[in-house]
Amino acid sequence: PPALPAIECWAISYPQAVNCSWVLAPEPLLDTDFVATYRHGVWGARETGECVRTGPRSCSFGDVQMFSLTPYVVNVTAVNPLGTASGLLPFLLENVIKPDPPEDLRVSPIPGETKKLLLEWSPPGSWPFPEYFPLKYRIRYAREEDSVTKTIGPYEQTSYTLTGVRPGTLHRIQVAAKDFTDSGEFSAWSLPALGTPWTEP
């Protein structure tokens, strides 16, 4: 029969939805189908819902209960002519929060300031209610030719003045987001943005 699916779930749009994906190792040689369901609570839980497929090996479900101390359990069953195999992943919703990276990072010189850069960004568009569920951000930066990065933060605002940067030097900057209450984990780093401090005209 197929291998047990290894499942991973995360909530990029807390508290609206949970996304899950899975892999099989080793890969099945035969055509393999998948059935993905979830339930709130352990065995004997009343409700089982369909985890709606979002790709060949991914699904998502919504209508989740915040701050519930009852785990969600996602069940993915692989089905092929040789049999079936089911993988289970229990988790607490708040533990799988992982926002998408922040968007629209802009790096600007500050007139008259040769050692500072102004950073501004937006929360990820997939995070539904940043005003009610704030995010905090950390910043990673380096000189363009330097592989050694510095990471600072977290900060609660969506702008930051980076000080003590090397004058006249191009810097590469990224930001990452995390749920304000420290639940779950940080997002991946944003796309990098480049900027050079103001120089005397």
Salt bridges, closest charged atoms under 4 A:
GLU27 OE2 - ARG57 NH1 2.81
ASP104 OD2 - ARG106 NH1 2.89
GLU113 OE2 - LYS116 NZ 3.80
GLU144 OE2 - ARG172 NH1 3.37
GLU145 OE2 - ARG143 NE 3.81
ASP146 OD2 - ARG143 NH2 3.44
ASP182 OD1 - LYS136 NZ 2.85
ASP182 OD1 - LYS178 NZ 3.03
